[in-house]
Amino acid sequence: MKIMAAAVGTIFVVIFTIFEPQTSEKNKNTLDACITLLSGFPRDVPESPTPQYPTDTTDVTLEYFASGCYGACPAFTLRISNRTAVFEGHDYVRAKGKRTAKLSPQEFETLLHAWYDGKFYAMRDDYCTARCPDGVVHIVTDIADSSITLTTPTFKKRVYECFFTMNNQPQTPKPPEQYFQLSQQLLALAKSHRWL
């Protein structure tokens, strides 16, 4: 196991790389290739079938979770449905505790379409831990991570990310851009209510 530590601004990052004993140097040299392979939409597994867009959005929720970090990263959960937005602020947010706001069905539909059009159903579940085909496991801890989860009566999908670079070099797989686009829309919703 190799452990690296780095101070990035006010955030302290610990990186664990676990190598199989017989191939440690070889795996170290291929880690960048592994992270590249695991970034974006999966190319190493068949594409997931497209779930049906819900005809009734009454019991459909979209949730954004931000974990925070050891620095000043916001920690909160934003859960939206076709009528409401519920924000639970924990740390480094304007609104701590639970806040609720009305949401129009059209606002919800826009975000729901962004999830389906962005093909979140075809993304990896976990972009934080790089489990390479050759046995290397690369874990980055102590950084902000987030997830976006869609729950319907017949389907649930959570995409988890903690994309991080050190010296302009990715340390974790990077989700497709659609993840960050929807993330920005959800953050904008929270900011419009002055929760962030």
N, C-alpha and C positions, 0 to 999 in steps of 0.2 A: 504494500500500500504506500502510496506517495501522498503526503499532505503538504499543501502550499497555503500560505496565508498572505493576504495583501490588504493594505489600507487603501480604500478608494473614497476620497473625500471624507465624509463622516461615517462611512460604512466600512466595517471590517468583514472581509470575505474569507471563508475557509473552503478550499477545494480538495476533495478526496478523489483520488484515482486508484481504483483497485485493479491490480493486474493479476492474471493467472501467473503463478510462480515461474513456470518454464518460459514465458514469453514477455517478460516485463519491458525490455528495451524496444522490442519490435512493436508492441502495442502502443508504447508511448509515442513512437514515430508516426503511427497511423491514427492518433486521436483526432487530429484536425479533419482528416478524411471521414472519420466516423461521425463527427458532429455535422459535417456538411451533408452526409448521407441521411442523417436523422432530421435535418431541417426541412421546412416546407411540408408539402403533402407527402405522405409515405410513398416511396417508390419501391420498397421492399416487400410490400403486402398488397393484395388486391384491394381495389377501392370499395369502400362500404356502400351498400345500396342506399339510394336516396330515400329517406323517410318521407312519408306523405305529409304534405302541408296540412295542418289541422283546419277542418271546416268550421269548428267551433273553438274559439280561443278562451272560453270561460275558465278552463282548468289548466291553462298553459302559463308557465312562468319562465322568465329569463333572469338569471342571477349573475352578478359580477361580484367577485370576492377579491379583495386586496389584503394581503397578509401583514403589510408593514415590514419593518426591518429593524436593525439595531440603530439606525440613524433616524432621520425625520421623515420617513415614508408614511403616507396615509394608510391607515388600517380601517377597513370598513366592509360592509356588505350592502349591495344595492339589489333589491329584488323587485322586479316589475311584472305586472300582469296587464290585462286589457283595460283595467280601470284605475289601478293604483301603482305608485312607486313607493316602496318602503326602504328607508335608509337606516342602517344601524352603524353609527360612527363610534370608533374605539379610540384611535390615537391620531394625532396630527391632522385633524379635520376641523372644519368650522363648527359642525353640529355633532356633538357627542350624544350618544344615546339614540333612541328610536325617533324617526321623523317619517311622516306619511304625507303624500301629496296625490292629488287626482292626476290621472293620466288619461288622455283621450284614446279611444280604440285606434285611431289613425296613427298616433305616436307609437303605440305598441306594435301595430302592424308594420310600420317602417323598420323598427328594430328587429322584429321577427323575420321580415324579408331579408334583412342584412345577414342574419344567421343562416338562413337557407341558401340565399344567393352566394354567400361566402363559402359554402360547402363545409361548414364546421363538422358535419356528420362524417366527413372523410378525413378529418385531421387526426393526428395522434392524440391519445388521451393525455400523455405526459411528455412535455418538452423540457422538463427539468433534469431528468436523469438520463444520461447517455449510456444505454446498454448496447455496446458495440457487438457486431456479429462474431468478433474474434475473442470475446470473453472480457474485454475491458469494461468496467463500470466507472463512469466519471460523474461525481456528485458535487454540486456547488451549494453551499449553505450560507445562511446569514445574509441573504439578499432578498429584496422584495419579490414576491411572486404573486400571481393572480390566476384566476380561473373564470371561465364563462360557462355556465351550465344552462342547458335548455331542458325543461321537464314538460312533457305532455302526458295525457292519460296512457299512451301506448309506447312512449319512447323517452329515454333520458340519455343525455350526452354531456360530459364535462371535459373541457379542454383546459389543461393546467400548463402554465408557462412561468419561467423565471429567466428570460433571456438576459444574458450578461456578457459583456466583452471586457477583456483586460489587454491593454496595449493593442487595441483595435483587432484583437483576435477573439472570436466567439468562444465562450467557455461552456455554453449549453446550446442545444439545438434551438433554432429559431423557428417559431410558428410561421405559417403563411401570413402575408400582409393583411389579409382579411381579418385576422384576429385583432391586430392593432387598430384597424379601421373601426370595427365594432366597439372595441375598448374605448376609443376616443369619443364615439357617440354616447356611450353610457356615462363616461366621465363628464361630458358636456351637459348631460341631463342632470347629474348631481350638482354640477356647478351652477346651473340655471336656477336651482332652488337654494343656492348658497349653503349647501351641505359640505362642499369641499372648498 
